[in-house]
Amino acid sequence: MLLWVRRRFIAGLFVTVPLVVSVVALVWLVRFADERTSGLSEEIFGRHIPGVGVLFAAALVLLVGAIATNVFGRRVLQRGEELLLKVPVFRTVYAPVKQLIDAFAPDNEFGFKRVVMIDDP
C-alpha cells in the first residue's frame, strides 16, 4: 500500500510541478510586462488599458524565440543555461521542465516515437 501511494505521489509530482512552474512563470511574465507598460498605454491611449502587458509579453517571447533560433543567440542561451544549471535549486526545477518541453517540441525526433509497456507488479 505504501509503495502504491509513493509511486502515485511521485507520478503526480512530476506532472504538476512542471505545469505549475510554467503557469506561474507565464503569469509573472504577463504581470511584469503589464506593470512596465501601464504608463505607455496611458500615454498612447490616454487611459490605462489592462492586458496590454499580454501583447508586450508575447512580443518579448517572440523576440527571445528569434534570438534563440539564430546561431549566435543559440550559443549565448546554451552558455547561460550551463551557468544556471550549476545552481542547485534552479537545476532541480529547470531540468525536468526543460526535458518535458523538449519532449513535446516539434523538432524532437526521438520524443514519443516508440511504444513501451510497463508492467506494474
N, CA, C and O atoms as a GROMACS GRO file, in nm:
protein
  484
    1MET      N    1   0.082  -0.119   0.000
    1MET     CA    2   0.000   0.000   0.000
    1MET      C    3   0.086   0.126   0.000
    1MET      O    4   0.061   0.219  -0.076
    2LEU      N    5   0.189   0.128   0.085
    2LEU     CA    6   0.277   0.244   0.093
    2LEU      C    7   0.353   0.264  -0.038
    2LEU      O    8   0.374   0.378  -0.080
    3LEU      N    9   0.394   0.156  -0.101
    3LEU     CA   10   0.465   0.164  -0.230
    3LEU      C   11   0.373   0.222  -0.336
    3LEU      O   12   0.416   0.302  -0.419
    4TRP      N   13   0.246   0.180  -0.335
    4TRP     CA   14   0.149   0.231  -0.431
    4TRP      C   15   0.130   0.382  -0.413
    4TRP      O   16   0.128   0.456  -0.511
    5VAL      N   17   0.116   0.426  -0.289
    5VAL     CA   18   0.096   0.568  -0.258
    5VAL      C   19   0.220   0.647  -0.302
    5VAL      O   20   0.207   0.754  -0.362
    6ARG      N   21   0.337   0.597  -0.272
    6ARG     CA   22   0.460   0.667  -0.306
    6ARG      C   23   0.476   0.682  -0.458
    6ARG      O   24   0.512   0.789  -0.507
    7ARG      N   25   0.449   0.575  -0.531
    7ARG     CA   26   0.461   0.582  -0.678
    7ARG      C   27   0.362   0.681  -0.738
    7ARG      O   28   0.397   0.759  -0.826
    8ARG      N   29   0.238   0.678  -0.690
    8ARG     CA   30   0.137   0.768  -0.743
    8ARG      C   31   0.168   0.913  -0.705
    8ARG      O   32   0.144   1.004  -0.784
    9PHE      N   33   0.220   0.933  -0.584
    9PHE     CA   34   0.256   1.068  -0.541
    9PHE      C   35   0.369   1.123  -0.627
    9PHE      O   36   0.363   1.238  -0.670
   10ILE      N   37   0.470   1.044  -0.653
   10ILE     CA   38   0.582   1.087  -0.736
   10ILE      C   39   0.536   1.114  -0.879
   10ILE      O   40   0.578   1.212  -0.940
   11ALA      N   41   0.450   1.028  -0.932
   11ALA     CA   42   0.396   1.049  -1.066
   11ALA      C   43   0.317   1.180  -1.072
   11ALA      O   44   0.332   1.257  -1.166
   12GLY      N   45   0.235   1.204  -0.972
   12GLY     CA   46   0.159   1.329  -0.967
   12GLY      C   47   0.248   1.450  -0.954
   12GLY      O   48   0.220   1.555  -1.012
   13LEU      N   49   0.355   1.435  -0.878
   13LEU     CA   50   0.451   1.543  -0.861
   13LEU      C   51   0.518   1.579  -0.994
   13LEU      O   52   0.535   1.697  -1.025
   14PHE      N   53   0.555   1.478  -1.070
   14PHE     CA   54   0.621   1.502  -1.198
   14PHE      C   55   0.526   1.562  -1.301
   14PHE      O   56   0.570   1.624  -1.398
   15VAL      N   57   0.397   1.545  -1.281
   15VAL     CA   58   0.301   1.607  -1.372
   15VAL      C   59   0.269   1.750  -1.328
   15VAL      O   60   0.265   1.840  -1.411
   16THR      N   61   0.246   1.770  -1.199
   16THR     CA   62   0.201   1.902  -1.152
   16THR      C   63   0.312   2.005  -1.140
   16THR      O   64   0.288   2.123  -1.169
   17VAL      N   65   0.431   1.966  -1.099
   17VAL     CA   66   0.537   2.066  -1.080
   17VAL      C   67   0.572   2.140  -1.209
   17VAL      O   68   0.574   2.263  -1.207
   18PRO      N   69   0.599   2.073  -1.320
   18PRO     CA   70   0.628   2.150  -1.443
   18PRO      C   71   0.509   2.236  -1.487
   18PRO      O   72   0.528   2.346  -1.538
   19LEU      N   73   0.388   2.185  -1.468
   19LEU     CA   74   0.270   2.261  -1.507
   19LEU      C   75   0.258   2.387  -1.422
   19LEU      O   76   0.237   2.496  -1.475
   20VAL      N   77   0.270   2.373  -1.291
   20VAL     CA   78   0.259   2.487  -1.201
   20VAL      C   79   0.372   2.587  -1.227
   20VAL      O   80   0.348   2.708  -1.230
   21VAL      N   81   0.494   2.539  -1.246
   21VAL     CA   82   0.607   2.628  -1.273
   21VAL      C   83   0.582   2.705  -1.403
   21VAL      O   84   0.609   2.825  -1.408
   22SER      N   85   0.533   2.640  -1.504
   22SER     CA   86   0.505   2.707  -1.632
   22SER      C   87   0.397   2.812  -1.617
   22SER      O   88   0.411   2.923  -1.668
   23VAL      N   89   0.288   2.779  -1.547
   23VAL     CA   90   0.179   2.874  -1.529
   23VAL      C   91   0.225   2.993  -1.445
   23VAL      O   92   0.195   3.108  -1.479
   24VAL      N   93   0.298   2.967  -1.337
   24VAL     CA   94   0.347   3.076  -1.252
   24VAL      C   95   0.441   3.166  -1.331
   24VAL      O   96   0.434   3.288  -1.319
   25ALA      N   97   0.529   3.107  -1.410
   25ALA     CA   98   0.621   3.187  -1.491
   25ALA      C   99   0.546   3.272  -1.593
   25ALA      O  100   0.580   3.388  -1.614
   26LEU      N  101   0.446   3.215  -1.656
   26LEU     CA  102   0.368   3.290  -1.754
   26LEU      C  103   0.290   3.404  -1.689
   26LEU      O  104   0.288   3.515  -1.741
   27VAL      N  105   0.226   3.377  -1.575
   27VAL     CA  106   0.153   3.482  -1.503
   27VAL      C  107   0.249   3.591  -1.459
   27VAL      O  108   0.217   3.710  -1.471
   28TRP      N  109   0.366   3.554  -1.408
   28TRP     CA  110   0.464   3.653  -1.366
   28TRP      C  111   0.509   3.738  -1.485
   28TRP      O  112   0.520   3.860  -1.473
   29LEU      N  113   0.534   3.675  -1.599
   29LEU     CA  114   0.578   3.748  -1.718
   29LEU      C  115   0.472   3.848  -1.763
   29LEU      O  116   0.505   3.962  -1.797
   30VAL      N  117   0.347   3.807  -1.764
   30VAL     CA  118   0.239   3.897  -1.807
   30VAL      C  119   0.222   4.012  -1.708
   30VAL      O  120   0.209   4.127  -1.750
   31ARG      N  121   0.224   3.982  -1.578
   31ARG     CA  122   0.212   4.089  -1.477
   31ARG      C  123   0.330   4.185  -1.486
   31ARG      O  124   0.312   4.307  -1.478
   32PHE      N  125   0.449   4.131  -1.501
   32PHE     CA  126   0.569   4.214  -1.512
   32PHE      C  127   0.558   4.307  -1.633
   32PHE      O  128   0.584   4.427  -1.622
   33ALA      N  129   0.519   4.251  -1.746
   33ALA     CA  130   0.505   4.332  -1.867
   33ALA      C  131   0.391   4.432  -1.852
   33ALA      O  132   0.403   4.545  -1.900
   34ASP      N  133   0.282   4.394  -1.788
   34ASP     CA  134   0.168   4.484  -1.769
   34ASP      C  135   0.205   4.601  -1.679
   34ASP      O  136   0.166   4.715  -1.705
   35GLU      N  137   0.282   4.574  -1.573
   35GLU     CA  138   0.325   4.681  -1.483
   35GLU      C  139   0.418   4.778  -1.555
   35GLU      O  140   0.409   4.900  -1.536
   36ARG      N  141   0.506   4.725  -1.638
   36ARG     CA  142   0.604   4.810  -1.708
   36ARG      C  143   0.540   4.891  -1.821
   36ARG      O  144   0.592   4.996  -1.859
   37THR      N  145   0.430   4.842  -1.875
   37THR     CA  146   0.370   4.909  -1.990
   37THR      C  147   0.245   4.987  -1.956
   37THR      O  148   0.184   5.046  -2.045
   38SER      N  149   0.205   4.991  -1.829
   38SER     CA  150   0.082   5.064  -1.794
   38SER      C  151   0.097   5.212  -1.826
   38SER      O  152   0.002   5.274  -1.873
   39GLY      N  153   0.212   5.270  -1.801
   39GLY     CA  154   0.236   5.411  -1.834
   39GLY      C  155   0.234   5.435  -1.984
   39GLY      O  156   0.191   5.540  -2.030
   40LEU      N  157   0.282   5.337  -2.059
   40LEU     CA  158   0.284   5.351  -2.205
   40LEU      C  159   0.143   5.353  -2.262
   40LEU      O  160   0.114   5.432  -2.352
   41SER      N  161   0.055   5.268  -2.211
   41SER     CA  162  -0.083   5.267  -2.262
   41SER      C  163  -0.154   5.396  -2.222
   41SER      O  164  -0.239   5.444  -2.297
   42GLU      N  165  -0.121   5.452  -2.106
   42GLU     CA  166  -0.181   5.579  -2.065
   42GLU      C  167  -0.134   5.692  -2.155
   42GLU      O  168  -0.212   5.781  -2.189
   43GLU      N  169  -0.008   5.691  -2.195
   43GLU     CA  170   0.044   5.795  -2.284
   43GLU      C  171  -0.016   5.785  -2.424
   43GLU      O  172  -0.052   5.886  -2.484
   44ILE      N  173  -0.026   5.664  -2.476
   44ILE     CA  174  -0.074   5.646  -2.613
   44ILE      C  175  -0.225   5.662  -2.622
   44ILE      O  176  -0.275   5.732  -2.710
   45PHE      N  177  -0.300   5.596  -2.532
   45PHE     CA  178  -0.446   5.593  -2.540
   45PHE      C  179  -0.515   5.688  -2.443
   45PHE      O  180  -0.637   5.705  -2.449
   46GLY      N  181  -0.439   5.751  -2.354
   46GLY     CA  182  -0.497   5.844  -2.258
   46GLY      C  183  -0.557   5.780  -2.135
   46GLY      O  184  -0.609   5.850  -2.048
   47ARG      N  185  -0.551   5.649  -2.124
   47ARG     CA  186  -0.600   5.577  -2.006
   47ARG      C  187  -0.530   5.442  -1.997
   47ARG      O  188  -0.474   5.391  -2.094
   48HIS      N  189  -0.537   5.386  -1.877
   48HIS     CA  190  -0.475   5.254  -1.855
   48HIS      C  191  -0.564   5.146  -1.917
   48HIS      O  192  -0.684   5.141  -1.891
   49ILE      N  193  -0.504   5.063  -1.998
   49ILE     CA  194  -0.577   4.952  -2.060
   49ILE      C  195  -0.519   4.822  -2.003
   49ILE      O  196  -0.405   4.786  -2.034
   50PRO      N  197  -0.596   4.752  -1.921
   50PRO     CA  198  -0.544   4.628  -1.865
   50PRO      C  199  -0.524   4.524  -1.975
   50PRO      O  200  -0.605   4.513  -2.068
   51GLY      N  201  -0.417   4.449  -1.964
   51GLY     CA  202  -0.390   4.344  -2.060
   51GLY      C  203  -0.296   4.382  -2.172
   51GLY      O  204  -0.260   4.298  -2.254
   52VAL      N  205  -0.255   4.509  -2.177
   52VAL     CA  206  -0.158   4.548  -2.279
   52VAL      C  207  -0.028   4.472  -2.256
   52VAL      O  208   0.049   4.447  -2.349
   53GLY      N  209  -0.004   4.436  -2.131
   53GLY     CA  210   0.115   4.358  -2.098
   53GLY      C  211   0.118   4.224  -2.168
   53GLY      O  212   0.226   4.170  -2.195
   54VAL      N  213   0.000   4.169  -2.198
   54VAL     CA  214  -0.005   4.041  -2.268
   54VAL      C  215   0.057   4.056  -2.407
   54VAL      O  216   0.131   3.969  -2.453
   55LEU      N  217   0.025   4.166  -2.474
   55LEU     CA  218   0.083   4.190  -2.606
   55LEU      C  219   0.235   4.208  -2.598
   55LEU      O  220   0.309   4.154  -2.680
   56PHE      N  221   0.279   4.284  -2.498
   56PHE     CA  222   0.422   4.304  -2.482
   56PHE      C  223   0.493   4.176  -2.440
   56PHE      O  224   0.606   4.150  -2.483
   57ALA      N  225   0.428   4.094  -2.356
   57ALA     CA  226   0.486   3.966  -2.317
   57ALA      C  227   0.498   3.874  -2.438
   57ALA      O  228   0.599   3.805  -2.454
   58ALA      N  229   0.396   3.874  -2.524
   58ALA     CA  230   0.400   3.793  -2.646
   58ALA      C  231   0.512   3.843  -2.738
   58ALA      O  232   0.583   3.763  -2.799
   59ALA      N  233   0.527   3.975  -2.747
   59ALA     CA  234   0.635   4.031  -2.829
   59ALA      C  235   0.771   3.994  -2.772
   59ALA      O  236   0.864   3.966  -2.846
   60LEU      N  237   0.782   3.994  -2.639
   60LEU     CA  238   0.909   3.956  -2.575
   60LEU      C  239   0.942   3.810  -2.602
   60LEU      O  240   1.057   3.777  -2.632
   61VAL      N  241   0.842   3.722  -2.591
   61VAL     CA  242   0.864   3.580  -2.618
   61VAL      C  243   0.902   3.560  -2.765
   61VAL      O  244   0.989   3.478  -2.796
   62LEU      N  245   0.838   3.634  -2.854
   62LEU     CA  246   0.872   3.627  -2.996
   62LEU      C  247   1.015   3.673  -3.021
   62LEU      O  248   1.088   3.611  -3.099
   63LEU      N  249   1.057   3.781  -2.955
   63LEU     CA  250   1.194   3.830  -2.969
   63LEU      C  251   1.295   3.728  -2.918
   63LEU      O  252   1.398   3.704  -2.982
   64VAL      N  253   1.267   3.668  -2.802
   64VAL     CA  254   1.357   3.565  -2.748
   64VAL      C  255   1.363   3.447  -2.843
   64VAL      O  256   1.471   3.390  -2.864
   65GLY      N  257   1.251   3.408  -2.901
   65GLY     CA  258   1.249   3.299  -2.999
   65GLY      C  259   1.332   3.331  -3.121
   65GLY      O  260   1.402   3.245  -3.173
   66ALA      N  261   1.324   3.455  -3.167
   66ALA     CA  262   1.404   3.496  -3.283
   66ALA      C  263   1.553   3.491  -3.251
   66ALA      O  264   1.634   3.449  -3.334
   67ILE      N  265   1.588   3.535  -3.131
   67ILE     CA  266   1.729   3.531  -3.090
   67ILE      C  267   1.775   3.387  -3.074
   67ILE      O  268   1.886   3.352  -3.113
   68ALA      N  269   1.689   3.304  -3.015
   68ALA     CA  270   1.727   3.164  -2.987
   68ALA      C  271   1.746   3.082  -3.113
   68ALA      O  272   1.816   2.982  -3.111
   69THR      N  273   1.685   3.122  -3.223
   69THR     CA  274   1.697   3.043  -3.345
   69THR      C  275   1.814   3.085  -3.433
   69THR      O  276   1.843   3.019  -3.532
   70ASN      N  277   1.880   3.194  -3.397
   70ASN     CA  278   1.998   3.229  -3.476
   70ASN      C  279   2.123   3.170  -3.410
   70ASN      O  280   2.120   3.139  -3.291
   71VAL      N  281   2.229   3.156  -3.484
   71VAL     CA  282   2.349   3.084  -3.437
   71VAL      C  283   2.409   3.150  -3.314
   71VAL      O  284   2.439   3.081  -3.216
   72PHE      N  285   2.427   3.280  -3.317
   72PHE     CA  286   2.487   3.349  -3.203
   72PHE      C  287   2.398   3.339  -3.080
   72PHE      O  288   2.447   3.313  -2.970
   73GLY      N  289   2.268   3.359  -3.098
   73GLY     CA  290   2.174   3.351  -2.987
   73GLY      C  291   2.170   3.213  -2.925
   73GLY      O  292   2.158   3.199  -2.804
   74ARG      N  293   2.179   3.110  -3.009
   74ARG     CA  294   2.180   2.972  -2.958
   74ARG      C  295   2.300   2.948  -2.868
   74ARG      O  296   2.289   2.883  -2.764
   75ARG      N  297   2.415   3.001  -2.908
   75ARG     CA  298   2.537   2.986  -2.826
   75ARG      C  299   2.524   3.059  -2.694
   75ARG      O  300   2.562   3.006  -2.589
   76VAL      N  301   2.472   3.182  -2.698
   76VAL     CA  302   2.455   3.260  -2.575
   76VAL      C  303   2.358   3.190  -2.481
   76VAL      O  304   2.385   3.180  -2.361
   77LEU      N  305   2.246   3.140  -2.533
   77LEU     CA  306   2.150   3.070  -2.448
   77LEU      C  307   2.207   2.940  -2.391
   77LEU      O  308   2.179   2.905  -2.277
   78GLN      N  309   2.287   2.871  -2.469
   78GLN     CA  310   2.348   2.748  -2.422
   78GLN      C  311   2.444   2.776  -2.307
   78GLN      O  312   2.445   2.703  -2.208
   79ARG      N  313   2.526   2.880  -2.320
   79ARG     CA  314   2.619   2.918  -2.213
   79ARG      C  315   2.543   2.961  -2.088
   79ARG      O  316   2.578   2.923  -1.976
   80GLY      N  317   2.438   3.040  -2.107
   80GLY     CA  318   2.358   3.083  -1.993
   80GLY      C  319   2.291   2.966  -1.923
   80GLY      O  320   2.285   2.962  -1.800
   81GLU      N  321   2.242   2.872  -2.001
   81GLU     CA  322   2.180   2.753  -1.943
   81GLU      C  323   2.282   2.671  -1.864
   81GLU      O  324   2.251   2.621  -1.756
   82GLU      N  325   2.403   2.657  -1.917
   82GLU     CA  326   2.508   2.584  -1.846
   82GLU      C  327   2.539   2.649  -1.711
   82GLU      O  328   2.559   2.579  -1.612
   83LEU      N  329   2.543   2.781  -1.708
   83LEU     CA  330   2.569   2.852  -1.582
   83LEU      C  331   2.454   2.834  -1.483
   83LEU      O  332   2.476   2.810  -1.364
   84LEU      N  333   2.332   2.846  -1.533
   84LEU     CA  334   2.217   2.834  -1.444
   84LEU      C  335   2.198   2.692  -1.390
   84LEU      O  336   2.148   2.673  -1.280
   85LEU      N  337   2.239   2.593  -1.468
   85LEU     CA  338   2.225   2.454  -1.422
   85LEU      C  339   2.324   2.420  -1.310
   85LEU      O  340   2.315   2.313  -1.251
   86LYS      N  341   2.416   2.509  -1.282
   86LYS     CA  342   2.508   2.489  -1.169
   86LYS      C  343   2.446   2.533  -1.037
   86LYS      O  344   2.499   2.502  -0.930
   87VAL      N  345   2.333   2.605  -1.043
   87VAL     CA  346   2.262   2.649  -0.922
   87VAL      C  347   2.172   2.534  -0.879
   87VAL      O  348   2.082   2.494  -0.954
   88PRO      N  349   2.193   2.480  -0.757
   88PRO     CA  350   2.122   2.358  -0.715
   88PRO      C  351   1.969   2.366  -0.722
   88PRO      O  352   1.908   2.277  -0.780
   89VAL      N  353   1.907   2.467  -0.667
   89VAL     CA  354   1.760   2.474  -0.665
   89VAL      C  355   1.707   2.496  -0.806
   89VAL      O  356   1.608   2.434  -0.845
   90PHE      N  357   1.771   2.581  -0.882
   90PHE     CA  358   1.729   2.607  -1.020
   90PHE      C  359   1.739   2.480  -1.103
   90PHE      O  360   1.649   2.450  -1.182
   91ARG      N  361   1.847   2.406  -1.086
   91ARG     CA  362   1.868   2.282  -1.162
   91ARG      C  363   1.758   2.181  -1.132
   91ARG      O  364   1.712   2.112  -1.223
   92THR      N  365   1.716   2.173  -1.007
   92THR     CA  366   1.613   2.077  -0.968
   92THR      C  367   1.480   2.105  -1.036
   92THR      O  368   1.408   2.011  -1.072
   93VAL      N  369   1.446   2.231  -1.056
   93VAL     CA  370   1.319   2.266  -1.118
   93VAL      C  371   1.334   2.277  -1.270
   93VAL      O  372   1.249   2.226  -1.344
   94TYR      N  373   1.440   2.342  -1.316
   94TYR     CA  374   1.454   2.372  -1.458
   94TYR      C  375   1.477   2.248  -1.544
   94TYR      O  376   1.418   2.235  -1.651
   95ALA      N  377   1.562   2.157  -1.499
   95ALA     CA  378   1.596   2.039  -1.580
   95ALA      C  379   1.474   1.955  -1.617
   95ALA      O  380   1.458   1.922  -1.734
   96PRO      N  381   1.387   1.919  -1.522
   96PRO     CA  382   1.268   1.842  -1.561
   96PRO      C  383   1.172   1.921  -1.651
   96PRO      O  384   1.112   1.864  -1.743
   97VAL      N  385   1.156   2.051  -1.625
   97VAL     CA  386   1.067   2.132  -1.707
   97VAL      C  387   1.121   2.138  -1.850
   97VAL      O  388   1.045   2.124  -1.946
   98LYS      N  389   1.251   2.159  -1.863
   98LYS     CA  390   1.313   2.165  -1.996
   98LYS      C  391   1.299   2.031  -2.068
   98LYS      O  392   1.271   2.028  -2.188
   99GLN      N  393   1.319   1.922  -1.996
   99GLN     CA  394   1.308   1.789  -2.056
   99GLN      C  395   1.165   1.764  -2.105
   99GLN      O  396   1.145   1.707  -2.213
  100LEU      N  397   1.067   1.805  -2.027
  100LEU     CA  398   0.928   1.788  -2.066
  100LEU      C  399   0.895   1.871  -2.189
  100LEU      O  400   0.830   1.823  -2.282
  101ILE      N  401   0.940   1.994  -2.191
  101ILE     CA  402   0.915   2.081  -2.306
  101ILE      C  403   0.987   2.029  -2.430
  101ILE      O  404   0.932   2.032  -2.540
  102ASP      N  405   1.108   1.980  -2.412
  102ASP     CA  406   1.182   1.923  -2.525
  102ASP      C  407   1.112   1.800  -2.582
  102ASP      O  408   1.117   1.775  -2.702
  103ALA      N  409   1.046   1.723  -2.496
  103ALA     CA  410   0.975   1.603  -2.542
  103ALA      C  411   0.860   1.639  -2.634
  103ALA      O  412   0.828   1.564  -2.727
  104PHE      N  413   0.797   1.755  -2.610
  104PHE     CA  414   0.683   1.797  -2.692
  104PHE      C  415   0.722   1.890  -2.806
  104PHE      O  416   0.637   1.932  -2.884
  105ALA      N  417   0.850   1.922  -2.817
  105ALA     CA  418   0.895   2.013  -2.923
  105ALA      C  419   0.874   1.948  -3.060
  105ALA      O  420   0.895   1.828  -3.076
  106PRO      N  421   0.831   2.027  -3.157
  106PRO     CA  422   0.804   1.969  -3.290
  106PRO      C  423   0.928   1.916  -3.362
  106PRO      O  424   0.917   1.829  -3.447
  107ASP      N  425   1.045   1.969  -3.328
  107ASP     CA  426   1.167   1.923  -3.396
  107ASP      C  427   1.236   1.808  -3.323
  107ASP      O  428   1.346   1.769  -3.361
  108ASN      N  429   1.173   1.754  -3.220
  108ASN     CA  430   1.230   1.643  -3.145
  108ASN      C  431   1.204   1.513  -3.222
  108ASN      O  432   1.090   1.472  -3.237
  109GLU      N  433   1.310   1.450  -3.269
  109GLU     CA  434   1.293   1.329  -3.350
  109GLU      C  435   1.279   1.203  -3.266
  109GLU      O  436   1.244   1.097  -3.320
  110PHE      N  437   1.305   1.211  -3.136
  110PHE     CA  438   1.300   1.092  -3.051
  110PHE      C  439   1.178   1.087  -2.959
  110PHE      O  440   1.143   0.980  -2.911
  111GLY      N  441   1.114   1.200  -2.935
  111GLY     CA  442   1.003   1.204  -2.840
  111GLY      C  443   0.880   1.132  -2.892
  111GLY      O  444   0.833   1.160  -3.002
  112PHE      N  445   0.827   1.041  -2.814
  112PHE     CA  446   0.702   0.972  -2.842
  112PHE      C  447   0.704   0.899  -2.976
  112PHE      O  448   0.605   0.904  -3.050
  113LYS      N  449   0.812   0.832  -3.008
  113LYS     CA  450   0.821   0.756  -3.132
  113LYS      C  451   0.805   0.606  -3.109
  113LYS      O  452   0.775   0.530  -3.201
  114ARG      N  453   0.827   0.563  -2.984
  114ARG     CA  454   0.817   0.420  -2.955
  114ARG      C  455   0.710   0.395  -2.850
  114ARG      O  456   0.685   0.479  -2.764
  115VAL      N  457   0.650   0.280  -2.859
  115VAL     CA  458   0.552   0.237  -2.760
  115VAL      C  459   0.624   0.149  -2.659
  115VAL      O  460   0.700   0.060  -2.696
  116VAL      N  461   0.599   0.173  -2.533
  116VAL     CA  462   0.664   0.096  -2.426
  116VAL      C  463   0.556   0.043  -2.334
  116VAL      O  464   0.461   0.114  -2.302
  117MET      N  465   0.571  -0.082  -2.292
  117MET     CA  466   0.477  -0.139  -2.198
  117MET      C  467   0.548  -0.153  -2.063
  117MET      O  468   0.657  -0.209  -2.055
  118ILE      N  469   0.485  -0.101  -1.958
  118ILE     CA  470   0.541  -0.110  -1.824
  118ILE      C  471   0.450  -0.197  -1.742
  118ILE      O  472   0.330  -0.170  -1.731
  119ASP      N  473   0.505  -0.301  -1.686
  119ASP     CA  474   0.428  -0.394  -1.605
  119ASP      C  475   0.443  -0.357  -1.459
  119ASP      O  476   0.554  -0.360  -1.405
  120ASP      N  477   0.334  -0.320  -1.394
  120ASP     CA  478   0.336  -0.282  -1.253
  120ASP      C  479   0.306  -0.406  -1.169
  120ASP      O  480   0.198  -0.463  -1.178
  121PRO      N  481   0.404  -0.447  -1.086
  121PRO     CA  482   0.383  -0.570  -1.008
  121PRO      C  483   0.277  -0.556  -0.900
  121PRO      O  484   0.250  -0.652  -0.828
   0.00000   0.00000   0.00000
